Amino acid sequence: MVVNRIICLAIGYIFGLFQTGFIYGKLHHIDIREYGSGNAGTTNTLRTLGWKAGLVTFLGDAGKAILSMLLAWILFHEKYPGQVSLLEMYAGLGTVLGHNFPFYMKFKGGKGIACTAGFLITFYPPLAILCLLVFVVTVAVTRYVSLGSILVSVCFYIQLIVFGQMGYLWVDKELLPETYVVGAVFTVLAIWRHRANVKRLLTGTENKFSISRSGSLNKSK
């Protein structure tokens, strides 16, 4: 099983290397990392290039997590039916790692929230419902996407434990502790990638959500 975990992490990482926002930006003759927050993920693409670019980036980044997990399922569901959900989880985690730390971009990628959304939808859809609600309400009330993203990561982990203890997850009981550990890595990664946002939230200097209009591109500081 250790080898299988490594294989799934590697599969995910390879899928994660497809940087939708970066590629979309290059097609429009810009490096998205040089604008806005300097991030290659959905939020910065949305702010910098508009709603269409943001939607394409979200779907691409969420989709690569879904595809990596589907491949893990195809490879292992027959031989390891009771463990395949955990292996899919490793594939999803690998995708987030590839997205956040792409080697060919000097490990400067996104923050992994769209990838995590794709993971949630594939791993256990009920987890995604409350997370989506938390995100939408938080951003609507505060206009802080970063706060919504952080709260989503915490909400996900709480639900993971609750559903796991209730026996609702498609994971063998003896694998639950490991499932919780892997889930914790998702949450810690999300919060750590937002550490600069946390500092700005605490000091009241965090940028509120807005979508860039044509011609209003601003270089990152």
PyMOL commands that set and color helices and strands:
alter all, ss='L'
color gray80, all
select helices_A, chain A and resi 2-16+20-27+32-34+42-49+51-76+84-100+103-105+113-123+125-142+145-165+173-193+195-203
alter helices_A, ss='H'
color red, helices_A
deselect
rebuild
show_as cartoon
